[in-house]
Amino acid sequence: MWAWANQSLLPDMSRDSRSFCEWAEANGHPGLAQPEIDADEQTASTLAAPAFRVTGATGYDKGPGATLTEADGSASTFDIDVS
């Protein structure tokens, strides 16, 4: 599921995702503008690559945990438990 389709995210957290959706629609890639794409983790990572290029993003959330990558390449991973 793209961030723009995830109703649990605040609008500011899905801004880049929405701009990629708009880019996909405007450039003839309607398959990339679907709210959810049936894909395994590797395919999802591959599909994220053009979104990075279009938006200038440097990372994404694969849920249920999150990995934050700093500009220097260092990363920290943590689990999110909202129960």
C-alpha positions in Angstrom: 0.0 0.0 0.0 1.3 3.4 -1.0 1.5 5.9 1.9 -1.0 8.2 0.1 -3.6 5.5 0.4 -3.0 4.7 4.1 -5.6 6.6 6.1 -3.6 6.1 9.3 -0.8 8.4 8.2 -0.9 12.2 8.6 -1.1 14.1 5.3 2.5 15.5 5.7 3.8 11.9 6.0 2.4 10.9 2.7 3.1 14.1 0.7 5.9 12.6 -1.4 3.9 9.5 -2.0 0.9 11.6 -3.3 3.3 13.5 -5.6 4.6 10.2 -7.0 1.0 9.0 -7.6 0.3 12.2 -9.5 3.5 11.8 -11.5 2.6 8.2 -12.4 -0.9 9.2 -13.6 0.4 12.1 -15.6 3.2 10.1 -17.3 1.2 7.1 -18.4 1.9 4.7 -15.5 -1.5 4.1 -14.0 -0.4 0.7 -12.5 1.9 2.7 -10.2 -1.0 4.9 -9.1 -3.1 2.1 -7.7 -3.6 2.3 -3.9 -2.3 -1.2 -3.4 -0.1 -3.4 -5.5 0.2 -7.1 -5.0 3.9 -7.6 -4.6 6.4 -9.4 -2.4 9.0 -7.4 -0.4 11.6 -7.5 -3.1 9.2 -6.3 -5.8 7.9 -3.6 -3.5 11.4 -2.4 -3.0 12.0 -2.4 -6.7 8.8 -0.4 -7.3 9.9 2.1 -4.7 13.0 3.0 -6.8 11.2 5.2 -9.3 9.3 6.9 -6.5 12.7 7.8 -4.9 13.9 9.2 -8.2 10.8 11.3 -8.8 10.5 12.6 -5.2 14.1 12.7 -4.1 13.2 10.5 -1.1 15.9 8.5 0.6 13.9 5.8 2.3 10.6 4.3 3.0 8.7 2.4 5.7 8.1 -1.4 5.1 6.1 -1.8 8.4 5.4 -3.1 11.0 8.8 -1.8 12.1 10.7 1.1 10.7 14.2 1.8 9.5 15.5 5.3 9.5 18.5 6.0 7.3 20.7 9.0 7.9 22.3 11.0 5.2 25.7 9.4 6.1 24.2 5.9 5.4 23.9 4.8 9.0 20.6 3.2 9.9 18.5 2.4 13.0 15.6 0.0 13.0 12.8 -0.2 15.6 9.4 -1.9 15.9 6.2 0.0 16.2 3.6 -1.4 18.6 0.4 0.6 18.7 -1.7 -1.9 20.7 
